[in-house]
């Protein structure tokens, strides 16, 4: 569950959270300055926000892929059920 949160949900949500924070800051500044036309979130750079999220997801998945696991060609013993307990897979030397 944590892996899904870190590799998919967080990279997609981060650009959206940053954009909404930026827009609320700009709206607050415009209100303080007394401007009548406030920035609207519908007019934002949505393709860039979506591409930023997709790029972060791709970077997270590639990092996870190349930073975890065992080297190619390593022999693994598959998980087994022994006395009602699941024994995880392990590296066979």
Protein Blocks (a to p, Z undefined) as FASTA:
>chain_A
ZZmmmmmmmmmmmmmmmmmmmmmmmmmmmmmnopabdcdfklmcfklmmmmmmmmmmmmm
mmmmmmgcjdehiacdddddeehiacdddddZZ
